[in-house]
Amino acid sequence: MTNSERNWLGAVPWESVVSLNKALCQAQKLEPLHNAKGFSAAQRLWEASVSKKLSLRAVIEVCHETFELAPFTFNNGNTFAALARTLLEEPLKQISPVEAQIVRTTVCHYIVDLIGAKELQQVLRHFEAKLVSLPVEKKVEAAPIASSLPQEQRA
């Protein structure tokens, strides 16, 4: 799965990313504000990636790089971590809940700079054999993602 390429972001246009951030902010009664410079650069990066076939590692990098551009004032990390969790939902159904949580947590921590590339690669390599098939492409919706966030990640 980590080397297989597919159009991971095809169903996630930039407007969906902005909508997700807005939903996360509204859930916390925060104004969904953008950082002008980072927002434009992040939008360009994301839109350039939407039509590309990417490996899992490459799509994680897109989420990480977009996070680093800090397009959103509030819930910037939560936005991109939630997107990654949603993209991983189907392939992670193939492994045990504990293993799925390890992969989700590792990917999200990498996206928001809590761990490095080496740790991410070790976890992805460890579970690669179990994650053999790719998920069916589906549209990403903002509301279900926001409501599925654990309480500690909504803060």
DSSP file (Angstrom, degrees, kcal/mol; ACC not computed):
  #  RESIDUE AA STRUCTURE BP1 BP2  ACC     N-H-->O    O-->H-N    N-H-->O    O-->H-N    TCO  KAPPA ALPHA  PHI   PSI    X-CA   Y-CA   Z-CA
    1    1 A M              0   0    0      0, 0.0    55,-0.8     0, 0.0   131,-0.1   0.000 360.0 360.0 360.0 -36.5    0.0    0.0    0.0
    2    2 A T        +     0   0    0      1,-0.2    55,-0.9   122,-0.2    56,-0.3   0.789 360.0  35.6 -69.7 -24.8    2.8    2.4    0.8
    3    3 A N  S    S+     0   0    0     52,-0.2    -1,-0.2    53,-0.1     2,-0.1   0.652  94.7 100.2 -99.9 -18.1    4.2    2.1   -2.7
    4    4 A S        -     0   0    0      1,-0.1    52,-0.5    51,-0.0     2,-0.4  -0.448  66.4-140.7 -68.7 137.8    1.0    1.7   -4.6
    5    5 A E        +     0   0    0     50,-0.2     2,-0.3    -2,-0.1    50,-0.3  -0.817  32.4 148.8-104.2 142.7   -0.1    4.9   -6.3
    6    6 A R  B     -A   54   0A   0     48,-2.2    48,-3.3    -2,-0.4     2,-1.7  -0.952  58.6 -88.1-156.3 171.5   -3.6    6.2   -6.5
    7    7 A N    >   +     0   0    0     -2,-0.3     3,-0.9    46,-0.3     4,-0.3  -0.582  52.4 165.4 -88.1  76.7   -5.5    9.4   -6.7
    8    8 A W  T 3  S+     0   0    0     -2,-1.7     3,-0.4     1,-0.2    -1,-0.2   0.856  74.2  40.0 -60.9 -39.3   -5.9    9.8   -2.9
    9    9 A L  T >  S+     0   0    0     43,-0.4     3,-2.2    40,-0.3    -1,-0.2   0.375  81.9 103.4 -98.2   5.0   -6.9   13.5   -3.0
   10   10 A G  T <  S+     0   0    0     -3,-0.9    -1,-0.2     1,-0.3    -2,-0.1   0.816  87.7  43.1 -57.0 -32.7   -9.2   13.3   -6.0
   11   11 A A  T 3  S+     0   0    0     -3,-0.4   129,-1.5    -4,-0.3    -1,-0.3   0.250 104.5  72.8 -96.1  11.9  -12.2   13.5   -3.8
   12   12 A V    <   -     0   0    0     -3,-2.2    -1,-0.2   127,-0.1     5,-0.1  -0.628  64.2-178.7-128.4  73.7  -10.8   16.2   -1.6
   13   13 A P    >>  -     0   0    0      0, 0.0     3,-1.4     0, 0.0     4,-1.3  -0.250  45.8-101.1 -66.4 163.2  -10.7   19.5   -3.3
   14   14 A W  H 3> S+     0   0    0      1,-0.3     4,-2.4     2,-0.2     5,-0.2   0.841 122.4  63.6 -55.0 -35.5   -9.3   22.5   -1.5
   15   15 A E  H 3> S+     0   0    0      1,-0.2     4,-2.3     2,-0.2    -1,-0.3   0.847 100.4  52.8 -59.4 -33.7  -12.8   23.7   -0.7
   16   16 A S  H <> S+     0   0    0     -3,-1.4     4,-2.3     2,-0.2    -1,-0.2   0.870 107.4  51.2 -68.7 -36.7  -13.3   20.5    1.3
   17   17 A V  H  X S+     0   0    0     -4,-1.3     4,-2.3     2,-0.2    -2,-0.2   0.935 112.1  46.3 -63.6 -46.3  -10.2   21.2    3.3
   18   18 A V  H  X S+     0   0    0     -4,-2.4     4,-2.4     1,-0.2    -2,-0.2   0.899 112.2  51.2 -63.5 -41.1  -11.4   24.8    4.0
   19   19 A S  H  X S+     0   0    0     -4,-2.3     4,-2.5     2,-0.2    -1,-0.2   0.891 108.8  51.1 -64.0 -39.9  -14.9   23.4    5.0
   20   20 A L  H  X S+     0   0    0     -4,-2.3     4,-2.6     2,-0.2     5,-0.2   0.940 110.3  48.5 -62.6 -46.9  -13.3   20.9    7.4
   21   21 A N  H  X S+     0   0    0     -4,-2.3     4,-2.5     1,-0.2    -2,-0.2   0.914 111.0  51.4 -59.6 -42.0  -11.3   23.6    9.1
   22   22 A K  H  X S+     0   0    0     -4,-2.4     4,-2.9     1,-0.2    -1,-0.2   0.919 110.1  48.8 -60.8 -44.3  -14.4   25.7    9.4
   23   23 A A  H  X S+     0   0    0     -4,-2.5     4,-2.1     2,-0.2    -2,-0.2   0.904 111.3  49.7 -63.2 -42.0  -16.3   22.8   10.9
   24   24 A L  H  X S+     0   0    0     -4,-2.6     4,-0.7     2,-0.2    -1,-0.2   0.911 113.6  46.3 -63.1 -41.7  -13.5   22.2   13.4
   25   25 A C  H ><>S+     0   0    0     -4,-2.5     5,-2.8    -5,-0.2     3,-1.0   0.928 111.1  51.0 -66.7 -45.2  -13.4   25.9   14.4
   26   26 A Q  H ><5S+     0   0    0     -4,-2.9     3,-1.4     1,-0.3    -1,-0.2   0.867 103.1  59.8 -62.4 -35.6  -17.2   26.2   14.7
   27   27 A A  H 3<5S+     0   0    0     -4,-2.1    -1,-0.3     1,-0.3    -2,-0.2   0.774 112.7  39.7 -62.2 -24.8  -17.2   23.1   17.0
   28   28 A Q  T <<5S-     0   0    0     -3,-1.0    -1,-0.3    -4,-0.7    -2,-0.2   0.286 117.0-114.1-104.8   7.4  -14.9   25.1   19.3
   29   29 A K  T < 5S+     0   0    0     -3,-1.4     2,-0.3     1,-0.2    -3,-0.2   0.895  70.4 140.8  58.6  42.5  -16.7   28.4   18.8
   30   30 A L      < -     0   0    0     -5,-2.8    -1,-0.2    -8,-0.2    -2,-0.1  -0.856  59.9-111.1-112.0 148.8  -13.7   29.9   17.0
   31   31 A E        -     0   0    0     -2,-0.3     2,-1.5    -3,-0.1    43,-0.1  -0.684  32.7-124.5 -76.0 124.4  -13.6   32.1   14.0
   32   32 A P        +     0   0    0      0, 0.0     2,-0.3     0, 0.0   -10,-0.1  -0.554  42.7 179.5 -74.7  93.5  -12.2   30.1   11.1
   33   33 A L        -     0   0    0     -2,-1.5    40,-2.4   -11,-0.0    41,-0.5  -0.667  17.0-145.8 -99.5 150.7   -9.4   32.5   10.1
   34   34 A H  B     -B   72   0B   0     -2,-0.3     2,-0.7    38,-0.2    38,-0.3  -0.836  15.0-129.6-111.9 150.3   -6.8   32.1    7.3
   35   35 A N     >  -     0   0    0     36,-2.2     4,-3.5    -2,-0.3     5,-0.3  -0.908  25.6-144.2 -95.2 112.8   -3.2   33.2    7.2
   36   36 A A  H  > S+     0   0    0     -2,-0.7     4,-1.9     1,-0.2     5,-0.2   0.868  92.2  38.7 -50.2 -54.7   -3.0   35.0    3.8
   37   37 A K  H  > S+     0   0    0      1,-0.2     4,-1.8     2,-0.2    -1,-0.2   0.949 121.9  42.7 -65.3 -49.4    0.5   34.0    2.7
   38   38 A G  H  > S+     0   0    0     32,-0.3     4,-2.7     1,-0.2     5,-0.2   0.852 110.7  57.5 -65.1 -35.3    0.3   30.4    3.9
   39   39 A F  H  X S+     0   0    0     -4,-3.5     4,-2.6    31,-0.3    -1,-0.2   0.941 107.8  45.2 -63.0 -48.5   -3.2   30.0    2.7
   40   40 A S  H  X S+     0   0    0     -4,-1.9     4,-2.1    -5,-0.3    -1,-0.2   0.916 115.9  46.1 -62.9 -44.1   -2.4   30.8   -0.9
   41   41 A A  H  X S+     0   0    0     -4,-1.8     4,-2.4     2,-0.2    -1,-0.2   0.907 113.8  48.9 -66.1 -41.7    0.7   28.6   -1.0
   42   42 A A  H  X S+     0   0    0     -4,-2.7     4,-2.9     1,-0.2     5,-0.2   0.902 109.8  51.9 -64.9 -41.3   -1.1   25.7    0.7
   43   43 A Q  H  X S+     0   0    0     -4,-2.6     4,-2.9    -5,-0.2     5,-0.2   0.921 110.2  48.7 -61.7 -43.8   -4.0   26.0   -1.8
   44   44 A R  H  X S+     0   0    0     -4,-2.1     4,-2.0     2,-0.2    -2,-0.2   0.933 113.3  46.9 -61.8 -46.0   -1.5   25.9   -4.7
   45   45 A L  H  X S+     0   0    0     -4,-2.4     4,-1.1     2,-0.2    -2,-0.2   0.937 115.4  45.4 -60.6 -48.0    0.3   22.8   -3.2
   46   46 A W  H >X S+     0   0    0     -4,-2.9     4,-1.5     1,-0.2     3,-0.8   0.943 113.1  48.7 -63.0 -49.0   -3.0   21.0   -2.5
   47   47 A E  H 3X S+     0   0    0     -4,-2.9     4,-0.6     1,-0.3    -1,-0.2   0.834 108.5  54.5 -63.6 -32.5   -4.6   21.8   -5.9
   48   48 A A  H 3< S+     0   0    0     -4,-2.0    -1,-0.3    -5,-0.2    -2,-0.2   0.775 112.6  44.9 -69.1 -24.8   -1.4   20.6   -7.7
   49   49 A S  H X< S+     0   0    0     -4,-1.1     3,-1.2    -3,-0.8   -40,-0.3   0.680  91.9  81.2 -91.7 -20.5   -1.7   17.3   -5.8
   50   50 A V  H 3< S+     0   0    0     -4,-1.5    -1,-0.1     1,-0.3    -2,-0.1   0.853  98.2  39.5 -58.4 -39.4   -5.4   16.6   -6.2
   51   51 A S  T 3< S+     0   0    0     -4,-0.6    -1,-0.3    -3,-0.1     2,-0.2   0.488  98.5  99.3 -91.7  -1.9   -5.1   15.2   -9.7
   52   52 A K  S <  S-     0   0    0     -3,-1.2     2,-0.6    -4,-0.1   -43,-0.4  -0.554  72.9-125.9 -88.2 148.5   -1.9   13.3   -9.2
   53   53 A K        +     0   0    0     -2,-0.2     2,-0.3   -46,-0.2   -46,-0.3  -0.838  42.6 179.4 -86.8 124.2   -1.6    9.6   -8.4
   54   54 A L  B     -A    6   0A   0    -48,-3.3   -48,-2.2    -2,-0.6   -46,-0.2  -0.892  29.9-117.6-128.4 154.1    0.4    9.4   -5.2
   55   55 A S     >  -     0   0    0     -2,-0.3     4,-2.3   -50,-0.3     5,-0.2  -0.411  40.7-104.6 -76.5 165.9    1.8    6.7   -3.0
   56   56 A L  H  > S+     0   0    0    -55,-0.8     4,-2.2   -52,-0.5     5,-0.2   0.934 124.5  52.0 -57.5 -45.3    0.5    6.7    0.6
   57   57 A R  H  > S+     0   0    0    -55,-0.9     4,-2.0     1,-0.2    -1,-0.2   0.891 108.9  50.6 -59.8 -39.7    3.8    8.1    1.7
   58   58 A A  H  > S+     0   0    0    -56,-0.3     4,-2.1     2,-0.2    -1,-0.2   0.887 109.4  49.2 -67.7 -38.9    3.5   10.9   -0.8
   59   59 A V  H  X S+     0   0    0     -4,-2.3     4,-2.1     2,-0.2    -1,-0.2   0.869 109.5  52.5 -69.8 -33.8    0.0   11.9    0.2
   60   60 A I  H  X S+     0   0    0     -4,-2.2     4,-2.5    -5,-0.2    -1,-0.2   0.906 108.5  51.6 -63.6 -40.3    1.1   12.0    3.8
   61   61 A E  H  X S+     0   0    0     -4,-2.0     4,-3.3     2,-0.2     5,-0.3   0.889 106.5  53.3 -62.9 -39.8    3.9   14.3    2.7
   62   62 A V  H  X S+     0   0    0     -4,-2.1     4,-2.5     2,-0.2     5,-0.2   0.937 110.8  46.5 -60.9 -45.4    1.4   16.6    1.0
   63   63 A C  H  X S+     0   0    0     -4,-2.1     4,-2.3     2,-0.2    -2,-0.2   0.917 115.0  47.6 -61.4 -42.7   -0.6   16.8    4.2
   64   64 A H  H  X S+     0   0    0     -4,-2.5     4,-2.3     2,-0.2    -2,-0.2   0.933 113.6  45.7 -64.5 -47.6    2.6   17.5    6.2
   65   65 A E  H  X S+     0   0    0     -4,-3.3     4,-1.1     2,-0.2    -1,-0.2   0.881 113.1  50.1 -65.5 -37.8    3.8   20.1    3.8
   66   66 A T  H  < S+     0   0    0     -4,-2.5     3,-0.5    -5,-0.3     4,-0.4   0.917 109.9  51.2 -67.4 -41.7    0.4   21.8    3.6
   67   67 A F  H >< S+     0   0    0     -4,-2.3     3,-1.9     1,-0.2    -2,-0.2   0.921 106.2  55.6 -56.2 -45.5    0.3   21.8    7.5
   68   68 A E  H 3< S+     0   0    0     -4,-2.3    -1,-0.2     1,-0.3    -2,-0.2   0.765  98.3  61.2 -63.4 -25.8    3.7   23.4    7.6
   69   69 A L  T 3< S-     0   0    0     -4,-1.1    -1,-0.3    -3,-0.5    -2,-0.2   0.599 100.0-143.0 -75.8  -9.8    2.5   26.3    5.3
   70   70 A A    <   +     0   0    0     -3,-1.9   -32,-0.3    -4,-0.4   -31,-0.3   0.922  32.3 170.9  50.4  60.7    0.0   27.1    8.1
   71   71 A P        +     0   0    0      0, 0.0   -36,-2.2     0, 0.0     2,-0.4   0.762  61.3  56.5 -70.9 -21.9   -2.9   28.1    6.0
   72   72 A F  B     -B   34   0B   0    -38,-0.3   -38,-0.2    -5,-0.1     4,-0.2  -0.889  65.8-151.3-116.8 141.5   -5.3   28.2    9.0
   73   73 A T  S    S+     0   0    0    -40,-2.4     2,-0.4    -2,-0.4     3,-0.2   0.903  87.5  34.1 -72.3 -42.5   -5.0   30.2   12.2
   74   74 A F  S    S+     0   0    0    -41,-0.5   -49,-0.1     1,-0.2    -1,-0.1  -0.899 125.9   5.7-118.0 144.9   -6.9   27.7   14.3
   75   75 A N  S  > S+     0   0    0     -2,-0.4     4,-2.1   -51,-0.1    -1,-0.2   0.771  75.2 145.6  59.5  29.3   -7.0   23.9   14.0
   76   76 A N  H  > S+     0   0    0     -4,-0.2     4,-1.5     2,-0.2     5,-0.2   0.960  75.4  38.2 -60.0 -52.7   -4.4   23.9   11.3
   77   77 A G  H  > S+     0   0    0      1,-0.2     4,-2.5     2,-0.2     5,-0.2   0.910 114.6  54.1 -66.4 -42.7   -2.9   20.6   12.5
   78   78 A N  H  > S+     0   0    0      1,-0.2     4,-2.4     2,-0.2    -1,-0.2   0.857 105.0  56.5 -60.4 -35.0   -6.2   19.0   13.4
   79   79 A T  H  X S+     0   0    0     -4,-2.1     4,-1.8     2,-0.2    -1,-0.2   0.955 113.0  37.4 -62.2 -51.3   -7.5   19.8    9.9
   80   80 A F  H  X S+     0   0    0     -4,-1.5     4,-1.9     2,-0.2    -2,-0.2   0.826 116.3  52.4 -75.9 -30.6   -4.7   17.9    8.1
   81   81 A A  H  X S+     0   0    0     -4,-2.5     4,-2.5     2,-0.2    -1,-0.2   0.906 109.6  50.2 -67.2 -41.3   -4.6   15.1   10.7
   82   82 A A  H  X S+     0   0    0     -4,-2.4     4,-2.1    -5,-0.2    -2,-0.2   0.888 109.1  51.9 -64.4 -39.0   -8.3   14.6   10.3
   83   83 A L  H  X S+     0   0    0     -4,-1.8     4,-2.4     2,-0.2    -1,-0.2   0.930 110.5  47.9 -61.9 -44.8   -8.0   14.4    6.5
   84   84 A A  H  X S+     0   0    0     -4,-1.9     4,-1.9     1,-0.2    -2,-0.2   0.913 109.5  52.8 -63.9 -42.5   -5.3   11.8    6.8
   85   85 A R  H  X S+     0   0    0     -4,-2.5     4,-0.6     1,-0.2    -1,-0.2   0.906 110.7  48.1 -59.1 -40.9   -7.4    9.7    9.3
   86   86 A T  H >< S+     0   0    0     -4,-2.1     3,-0.9     1,-0.2     4,-0.4   0.910 109.6  51.4 -67.3 -41.9  -10.2    9.8    6.8
   87   87 A L  H 3< S+     0   0    0     -4,-2.4     3,-0.3     1,-0.2    -1,-0.2   0.826 112.6  47.4 -63.4 -30.9   -8.1    8.8    3.9
   88   88 A L  H 3X S+     0   0    0     -4,-1.9     4,-2.1    -5,-0.2    -1,-0.2   0.550  85.3  96.7 -85.9  -8.7   -6.7    5.8    5.9
   89   89 A E  T << S+     0   0    0     -3,-0.9     4,-0.5    -4,-0.6    -1,-0.2   0.896  85.4  40.9 -52.1 -53.9  -10.1    4.7    7.1
   90   90 A E  T >4 S+     0   0    0     -4,-0.4     3,-1.5    -3,-0.3     4,-0.3   0.948 115.6  46.5 -66.0 -51.4  -10.8    1.9    4.5
   91   91 A P  G >4 S+     0   0    0      0, 0.0     3,-1.2     0, 0.0    -1,-0.2   0.831 107.6  59.1 -63.9 -27.3   -7.3    0.4    4.3
   92   92 A L  G >< S+     0   0    0     -4,-2.1     3,-1.2     1,-0.3    -2,-0.2   0.619  86.4  76.0 -77.3 -10.2   -7.0    0.3    8.1
   93   93 A K  G <  S+     0   0    0     -3,-1.5    -1,-0.3    -4,-0.5    -3,-0.1   0.683  85.1  67.3 -68.5 -16.1  -10.1   -1.9    8.3
   94   94 A Q  G <  S+     0   0    0     -3,-1.2     2,-0.2    -4,-0.3    -1,-0.2   0.573  99.2  54.6 -81.3 -10.2   -7.9   -4.8    7.2
   95   95 A I  S <  S-     0   0    0     -3,-1.2     5,-0.0     1,-0.1    32,-0.0  -0.739 100.0 -77.0-121.5 170.1   -5.8   -4.8   10.4
   96   96 A S     >  -     0   0    0     -2,-0.2     4,-2.8     1,-0.1     5,-0.2  -0.200  43.7-111.8 -63.1 155.8   -6.6   -5.1   14.1
   97   97 A P  H  > S+     0   0    0      0, 0.0     4,-2.1     0, 0.0     5,-0.1   0.870 118.2  51.2 -57.2 -37.6   -8.0   -2.0   15.8
   98   98 A V  H  > S+     0   0    0      2,-0.2     4,-1.9     1,-0.2     5,-0.1   0.933 112.2  45.4 -66.7 -45.2   -4.8   -1.7   17.9
   99   99 A E  H  > S+     0   0    0      1,-0.2     4,-2.2     2,-0.2    -1,-0.2   0.900 111.5  53.0 -64.4 -40.0   -2.6   -1.8   14.8
  100  100 A A  H  X S+     0   0    0     -4,-2.8     4,-2.8     1,-0.2    -1,-0.2   0.896 108.1  51.0 -61.6 -40.1   -4.9    0.6   13.0
  101  101 A Q  H  X S+     0   0    0     -4,-2.1     4,-2.7    -5,-0.2     5,-0.3   0.875 107.3  53.5 -66.5 -36.3   -4.6    3.0   15.9
  102  102 A I  H  X S+     0   0    0     -4,-1.9     4,-2.4     2,-0.2    -2,-0.2   0.938 112.3  44.2 -61.5 -46.5   -0.8    2.8   15.8
  103  103 A V  H  X S+     0   0    0     -4,-2.2     4,-2.8     2,-0.2     5,-0.2   0.947 115.4  47.8 -64.3 -48.8   -0.8    3.6   12.1
  104  104 A R  H  X S+     0   0    0     -4,-2.8     4,-2.7     1,-0.2     5,-0.2   0.937 114.3  46.0 -57.1 -49.0   -3.3    6.5   12.5
  105  105 A T  H  X S+     0   0    0     -4,-2.7     4,-2.7     1,-0.2     5,-0.2   0.915 113.6  48.9 -63.4 -43.3   -1.5    8.0   15.4
  106  106 A T  H  X S+     0   0    0     -4,-2.4     4,-2.2    -5,-0.3    -1,-0.2   0.940 113.1  46.7 -62.1 -47.9    1.9    7.7   13.7
  107  107 A V  H  X S+     0   0    0     -4,-2.8     4,-2.5     1,-0.2    -2,-0.2   0.937 115.1  46.2 -61.0 -47.4    0.7    9.3   10.5
  108  108 A C  H  X S+     0   0    0     -4,-2.7     4,-1.7    -5,-0.2    -1,-0.2   0.901 111.9  50.8 -64.6 -40.6   -1.1   12.2   12.4
  109  109 A H  H  <>S+     0   0    0     -4,-2.7     5,-3.4    -5,-0.2     6,-1.0   0.869 111.0  49.5 -65.3 -35.1    1.9   12.8   14.6
  110  110 A Y  H ><5S+     0   0    0     -4,-2.2     3,-1.9     4,-0.2    -2,-0.2   0.937 106.9  54.6 -66.8 -45.5    4.1   13.0   11.6
  111  111 A I  H 3<5S+     0   0    0     -4,-2.5    -2,-0.2     1,-0.3    -1,-0.2   0.872 113.2  42.2 -56.4 -38.8    1.9   15.4    9.8
  112  112 A V  T 3<5S-     0   0    0     -4,-1.7    -1,-0.3    -5,-0.2    -2,-0.2   0.135 118.5-107.9-100.2  21.0    1.9   17.8   12.8
  113  113 A D  T < 5S+     0   0    0     -3,-1.9    -3,-0.2     2,-0.2    -2,-0.1   0.749  82.9 123.8  66.6  28.4    5.7   17.4   13.4
  114  114 A L  S   <S+     0   0    0     -5,-3.4     2,-0.3    -6,-0.2    -4,-0.2   0.701  80.2  21.6 -89.8 -20.0    5.5   15.4   16.6
  115  115 A I  S    S-     0   0    0     -6,-1.0    -2,-0.2    -9,-0.1     2,-0.1  -0.909  85.4-112.4-136.4 167.2    7.7   12.6   15.1
  116  116 A G     >  -     0   0    0     -2,-0.3     4,-1.8    -3,-0.1     3,-0.1  -0.353  31.7 -98.1 -97.8 177.9   10.1   12.4   12.3
  117  117 A A  H  > S+     0   0    0      1,-0.2     4,-2.7     2,-0.2     5,-0.2   0.819 118.3  60.1 -63.4 -33.7   10.2   10.8    8.9
  118  118 A K  H  > S+     0   0    0      2,-0.2     4,-2.1     1,-0.2    -1,-0.2   0.929 106.5  45.4 -63.3 -45.5   12.3    7.9   10.2
  119  119 A E  H  > S+     0   0    0      2,-0.2     4,-2.0     1,-0.2    -1,-0.2   0.903 112.9  51.2 -65.3 -41.4    9.6    6.9   12.7
  120  120 A L  H  X S+     0   0    0     -4,-1.8     4,-2.6     1,-0.2     5,-0.2   0.946 110.4  48.9 -59.6 -48.6    6.9    7.2   10.1
  121  121 A Q  H  X S+     0   0    0     -4,-2.7     4,-2.6     1,-0.2     5,-0.2   0.876 108.3  54.1 -61.8 -39.0    8.8    5.0    7.6
  122  122 A Q  H  X S+     0   0    0     -4,-2.1     4,-2.0     2,-0.2    -1,-0.2   0.922 112.1  43.7 -62.0 -44.2    9.4    2.3   10.3
  123  123 A V  H  X S+     0   0    0     -4,-2.0     4,-1.8     2,-0.2    -2,-0.2   0.927 114.7  48.4 -68.9 -44.9    5.7    2.0   11.1
  124  124 A L  H  X S+     0   0    0     -4,-2.6     4,-1.0     1,-0.2    -2,-0.2   0.913 113.1  48.4 -62.1 -41.9    4.5    2.1    7.5
  125  125 A R  H  < S+     0   0    0     -4,-2.6     4,-0.5    -5,-0.2     3,-0.4   0.893 108.8  54.5 -64.7 -39.8    7.1   -0.5    6.6
  126  126 A H  H  < S+     0   0    0     -4,-2.0     3,-0.2     1,-0.2    -1,-0.2   0.882 118.2  33.4 -61.6 -39.9    6.1   -2.7    9.5
  127  127 A F  H >X S+     0   0    0     -4,-1.8     4,-1.3     1,-0.2     3,-0.9   0.461  89.1 100.5 -97.4  -2.1    2.4   -2.8    8.5
  128  128 A E  G >< S+     0   0    0     -4,-1.0     3,-0.6    -3,-0.4    -1,-0.2   0.873  79.4  53.4 -54.6 -44.0    2.9   -2.7    4.7
  129  129 A A  G 34 S+     0   0    0     -4,-0.5    -1,-0.3    -3,-0.2     3,-0.3   0.816 110.1  48.7 -63.6 -30.1    2.3   -6.4    4.2
  130  130 A K  G <4 S+     0   0    0     -3,-0.9     2,-0.9     1,-0.2     3,-0.2   0.713 103.8  61.9 -81.5 -21.1   -1.0   -6.2    6.0
  131  131 A L    <<  +     0   0    0     -4,-1.3    -1,-0.2    -3,-0.6  -129,-0.1  -0.556  64.8 141.6-104.0  67.2   -2.3   -3.2    4.1
  132  132 A V        +     0   0    0     -2,-0.9     2,-0.3    -3,-0.3    -1,-0.2   0.816  50.7  58.5 -85.4 -31.5   -2.3   -4.8    0.7
  133  133 A S  S    S-     0   0    0     -3,-0.2   -39,-0.1   -42,-0.1  -129,-0.0  -0.741  77.2-124.0-105.2 151.8   -5.4   -3.4   -1.0
  134  134 A L        -     0   0    0     -2,-0.3     3,-0.1     1,-0.1    -2,-0.1  -0.589  30.5-107.1 -88.8 150.4   -6.2    0.2   -1.6
  135  135 A P        -     0   0    0      0, 0.0     2,-0.3     0, 0.0    -1,-0.1  -0.314  36.3 -98.7 -72.3 158.7   -9.4    1.8   -0.4
  136  136 A V        -     0   0    0      1,-0.1     2,-0.1    -2,-0.0   -46,-0.1  -0.611  47.1-107.1 -72.5 134.4  -12.3    2.7   -2.7
  137  137 A E        +     0   0    0     -2,-0.3     2,-0.3    -3,-0.1    -1,-0.1  -0.429  49.8 172.0 -66.4 135.4  -12.1    6.3   -3.5
  138  138 A K        -     0   0    0     -2,-0.1     2,-0.2    -3,-0.0  -127,-0.2  -0.972  37.2 -95.3-143.9 158.3  -14.8    8.3   -1.7
  139  139 A K        -     0   0    0     -2,-0.3     2,-0.5  -129,-0.1  -127,-0.1  -0.507  36.9-132.2 -72.6 136.9  -15.8   11.9   -1.2
  140  140 A V        -     0   0    0   -129,-1.5     2,-0.4    -2,-0.2    -1,-0.1  -0.817  20.4-159.9 -94.3 126.5  -14.5   13.4    2.1
  141  141 A E     >  -     0   0    0     -2,-0.5     4,-0.9     1,-0.1  -125,-0.0  -0.830  13.4-143.7-106.5 144.8  -17.1   15.3    4.0
  142  142 A A  H  > S+     0   0    0     -2,-0.4     4,-2.3     2,-0.1     5,-0.2   0.931  91.1  54.7 -73.6 -46.9  -16.3   17.9    6.7
  143  143 A A  H  > S+     0   0    0      1,-0.2     4,-2.4     2,-0.2     5,-0.2   0.907 106.7  47.4 -61.8 -48.7  -19.0   17.3    9.3
  144  144 A P  H  > S+     0   0    0      0, 0.0     4,-1.1     0, 0.0    -1,-0.2   0.882 113.0  50.6 -62.1 -35.3  -18.4   13.5    9.9
  145  145 A I  H  X S+     0   0    0     -4,-0.9     4,-0.5     2,-0.2     3,-0.5   0.946 111.0  47.9 -65.0 -47.1  -14.7   14.0   10.2
  146  146 A A  H >< S+     0   0    0     -4,-2.3     3,-0.9     1,-0.2    -1,-0.2   0.898 112.7  47.8 -62.5 -41.3  -15.1   16.8   12.7
  147  147 A S  H 3< S+     0   0    0     -4,-2.4    -1,-0.2     1,-0.2    -2,-0.2   0.707 107.5  57.4 -74.8 -17.7  -17.6   14.9   14.9
  148  148 A S  H 3< S+     0   0    0     -4,-1.1    -1,-0.2    -3,-0.5    -2,-0.2   0.511  79.4 113.4 -90.1  -4.0  -15.4   11.8   14.9
  149  149 A L  S << S-     0   0    0     -3,-0.9     5,-0.1    -4,-0.5    -3,-0.0  -0.456  75.8-112.4 -67.6 135.0  -12.4   13.6   16.4
  150  150 A P    >>  -     0   0    0      0, 0.0     3,-1.5     0, 0.0     4,-0.8  -0.360  31.3-110.0 -60.5 149.8  -11.5   12.4   19.9
  151  151 A Q  H >> S+     0   0    0      1,-0.3     3,-1.0     2,-0.2     4,-0.7   0.859 116.7  56.0 -53.0 -42.1  -12.1   15.1   22.4
  152  152 A E  H 34 S+     0   0    0      1,-0.3    -1,-0.3     2,-0.2     3,-0.1   0.753 107.0  50.3 -67.3 -21.5   -8.4   15.7   23.1
  153  153 A Q  H <4 S+     0   0    0     -3,-1.5    -1,-0.3     1,-0.2    -2,-0.2   0.580 100.9  62.6 -91.8  -9.1   -7.8   16.4   19.4
  154  154 A R  H <<        0   0    0     -3,-1.0    -1,-0.2    -4,-0.8    -2,-0.2   0.665 360.0 360.0 -84.2 -17.0  -10.6   18.9   19.1
  155  155 A A     <        0   0    0     -4,-0.7    -1,-0.2    -3,-0.1    -2,-0.1   0.469 360.0 360.0 -80.5 360.0   -9.0   21.3   21.6
